[in-house]
Structures are given as structure tokens and as C-alpha cells.
Amino acid sequence: MAFQSSENGIDPRILKLLNGIPALAYYIRNRGVSFAISWAHRLSGIFMVIFIGFHIFTLSALTTPAAYTDKMKLYQLPVLIFIEWALALPVVFHALNGARLVLYESFRCRNDQMLVNWVVGLTLLYAGLLAVLMLMGSQSVSAVFFWLVAVSVALTAAYGLYVRIGQTAHAWGWKLQRLTGTFLLVMVPAHFLFMHLGPQIAKDAGLVALRLQNPWIKLVDAALLLSALYHGGYGLNSILNDYIGSKELRVVGRGAIIFVMTIAAVAGLRLIVSI
């Protein structure tokens, strides 16, 4: 039995798409759209943290250009190109759904059905745009100019949110989680777009190293890394608090999250500085 648009206000085309995923359709039918979206957000957030760790590990091979080039040769296989494209989708969904939550809780945009439609629609639109860029191949773009525009938009969005929540009674940890999320809303999709503007832009060790030697690019990468690690660590801690009843286990889990995120931050910053 498929869930119906009349019951939740979601666009029928989106519901048809979701009905094609049996497990997701089951949970939406029995627990509602909000429940499924909430869990999709958490799972995609966990995926984002894993992706960051894998990304740092892959880039660590830049210290040995030949090893990095050998690794990147695998990504030229058609099946891995498709997987590389598909991996961007949960991350972009997480960013857009995070924006929905910010609009809901801080800007009182309470038309949740409309916002969910926008999240799914923009995720699919982004997927199409990314696919087109990957199929088009090499495009000429200045890395400095690209990231100047992206950072300007990201900081403007984050500042707009800060104006809204800066004087509220919320803890600064909570505020920083929302501010980094808003910053990443622009920066993460921009990162995927930039990496796929050309087949060699992220796969040629020489080109990657040359780009990372620019002080501005180093600053951008460091800001992206630290924002993503803080945001991901805070999210993991929230999941821990929601589902672990034992105070002692929560303390141990929180310590493990801080340890892992610190190690990742040190490794990533060391890599950015050393290249």
C-alpha cells in the first residue's frame, strides 16, 4: 500500500519516487514523512563524517604523487564514476535538509510539506547538474575566483543566521552547530561541483598540489575541514544523547567522538599545511 499525497501534502511525484524504495515507503506509511526524513538526515550525517575521514585518507597520498595518481586511476572506471556521483547525493540532501531545519526553528518557516518538496527537488536538480558537469568533461575555471564567490555566499548566509540567533539563550555549542551547517550548506555542494568541473581537476596529483599551494585555497580548505568536523561531531553527540540511556556510556562516547574528530582535524590541517 503506497502512502498518499493527500495525507501529508508532499508532491505526488516525490511520493511516487519514494514509493519505489520499499523500506522507506514502509516507514513513511507507518511512522510518517517527518520520521523518515529525520532518520535520513541522521544517516546521511553519519555518512558525511565517514566521507570526510575517507577524503583525508585519500588526499594523504599527495605526499607521494605517484601513489596518489595510481589511486585516482581507479576512479576512471565507469562504475566508480557513477558511485562517485551517487556519493554526493546523501551529503547534499543533508545540507539542504539542514537548511530546512534552520528555516523551521529560527525563521518560523513552518510550511514543512513545502520545505520537504524543495529539499527533495533541489537534491534531484543538483544531482542532474553534477551529472551534466561530469559528462561535459574539462571546464576552465579559476579556483581562486570560484572559492571567493562560494565563501562570500557562505559567510553571508552564516552571518544572516547569526543575526537571527546570536542573542538568543541557546548555548554557543548549539549556535555554532547551526552556523557551521549554514556555512557548509554552500561550501559542500560547491566542493563537489568544483571537483567535477573536469576529469583531472581532482585526480592529477600535480594539479591538486599546485592548487593547494595557494594560501587562499589553504585557508578555504582549512575552514571547510574544521566546520565539517565540528558540525559532524556535534551531530554524532546529539544522536548519542538521543539513543543512549546510560550516562556513563554517553560520556565514553562523547570522549571517543572528540578524540576521533581531533585526530582527523590534526591530520587534515597537517596535510593542508604541508603541501
Stockholm file with secondary structure:
# STOCKHOLM 1.0

chainA/1-275         MAFQSSENGIDPRILKLLNGIPALAYYIRNRGVSFAISWAHRLSGIFMVIFIGFHIFTLSALTTPAAYTDKMKLYQLPVLIFIEWALALPVVFHALNGARLVLYESFRCRNDQMLVNWVVGLTLLYAGLLAVLMLMGSQSVSAVFFWLVAVSVALTAAYGLYVRIGQTAHAWGWKLQRLTGTFLLVMVPAHFLFMHLGPQIAKDAGLVALRLQNPWIKLVDAALLLSALYHGGYGLNSILNDYIGSKELRVVGRGAIIFVMTIAAVAGLRLIVSI
#=GR chainA/1-275 SS CCCCHHHHCCCHHHHHHHHTSHHHHHHHHHHCHHHHHHHHHHHHHHHHHHHHHHHHHHHGGGGSHHHHHHHHHGGGSHHHHHHHHHHHHHHHHHHHHHHHHHHHHHSCCCCHHHHHHHHHHHHHHHHHHHHHHHHHCCCCCCHHHHHHHHHHHHHHHHHHHHHHHTTSSSCHHHHHHHHHHHHHHHHHHHHHHHHTSSTTTTTCHHHHHHHHTSHHHHHHHHHHHHHHHHHHHHHHHHHHHHHCCCHHHHHHHHHHHHHHHHHHHHHHHHHHHHC
#=GC SS_cons         CCCCHHHHCCCHHHHHHHHTSHHHHHHHHHHCHHHHHHHHHHHHHHHHHHHHHHHHHHHGGGGSHHHHHHHHHGGGSHHHHHHHHHHHHHHHHHHHHHHHHHHHHHSCCCCHHHHHHHHHHHHHHHHHHHHHHHHHCCCCCCHHHHHHHHHHHHHHHHHHHHHHHTTSSSCHHHHHHHHHHHHHHHHHHHHHHHHTSSTTTTTCHHHHHHHHTSHHHHHHHHHHHHHHHHHHHHHHHHHHHHHCCCHHHHHHHHHHHHHHHHHHHHHHHHHHHHC
//
